[in-house]
């Protein structure tokens, strides 16, 4: 399973609104189309973490391909009042907000 972790900034009070937007989005066929197996959202001291697990090994590529779908465009627009790029000067796409995994361990 492949995972991506998007890091951004979010006012902690926006958590319920962001969760509701993703709850609606996840009822569509988009998660299945993207190969999403699990989505988890976390907040910590003004930071937003979006952990997404994929059934395929190319999750980042699938996100890039899906970003032209009207549903993806809509949720991206709906999230803008709540989610701010971690570094607005360098953000161009979701790939610019993805953390780099440097260690992985799985129980046998």
N, C-alpha and C positions, 0 to 999 in steps of 0.2 A: 504494500500500500504506500502511496506517495502522499506527503503532507506539505502544505504551504502554510506559512505564518505571516500574515500581513500586520504590520505595526503602523499605527497612526495616533492621532491625538483626538480625545473625546472628553467632553464635559461628563463626569460620572452621572449627572442627572439625566442625561440623554439615553442611558442604557435601556430603559423600557421602550422608548420610541424605536431605537435601533433594533431591538429584539422583535418588536412587532413587525417592522419592515421585512426582516428576514423570515419571520414566521409566515407571512403572506407569500414571499418569494419562494420559499421552500415547498409550498403546496402546488406550485406549477411543475411542469416537466423539466425546468431548467436544471435542477440538481442532477436528475437522471441523465440529461443530455451532456452535462459537463463531467459526469462520472463521479460526482460528489457522493461519498459514503457517510460522511459525518461533518457537521459544522459546529464549532464551539466559539463563543464570543466571551472575551475576558476584558475587564477594566482594572487598571491599577494606577492610582495617582495621576489621573489625567491622560493616561495612555490607553489605547484600544488595541486589543490583540484578537485577530480573527484566524482561528486555526481551522483549516479545511483539509479533510482526508479524502483522497481519491482512490478509485478502484484501479486507475491506470497510473503509469509511471511518469506521465507528462502533464501533470496537473497545471503547471504554470503555462504551458502552451495551450491547454484547453481553455483556460481563463482568457488568454489573449484572443483566441478564436471566438469565444462567446461574447466578447465585449461589444460587438456590433449588433447583437440581438436586441430588439426593442425592450424586452423585459430586463435585460442586463443594463441597458442604458437608463431605463426608468428607475431601477433601484439605485443606480449610481447617483442619479440626480436627486432622488429622495433622501439619500444619505448625506448629501453635501451640507445641509444645515447642522448636522450632528458630528460628522467625521471630518477632520482636517488632516492633510498630509503631514507626516512627521517632519519632513523637510520640504516645504513648498517650492523651494528654489530648484530642487532636482527631480520633483515628481512629474512624470509624464504619463505613466500607466500603472496598473496594479503591480506590475513586475518591479517597479521602483520602490515599492513599500514592503517587499518580501524579505523576511529575515533569511540569513544563510545558516543552514544547519552545519554544525561543526562536530557533533558527536551524536551517536545513535546507539541505543542498547535495547534489545528485546529479550524478554525471558524465553528460555528454551521450552 
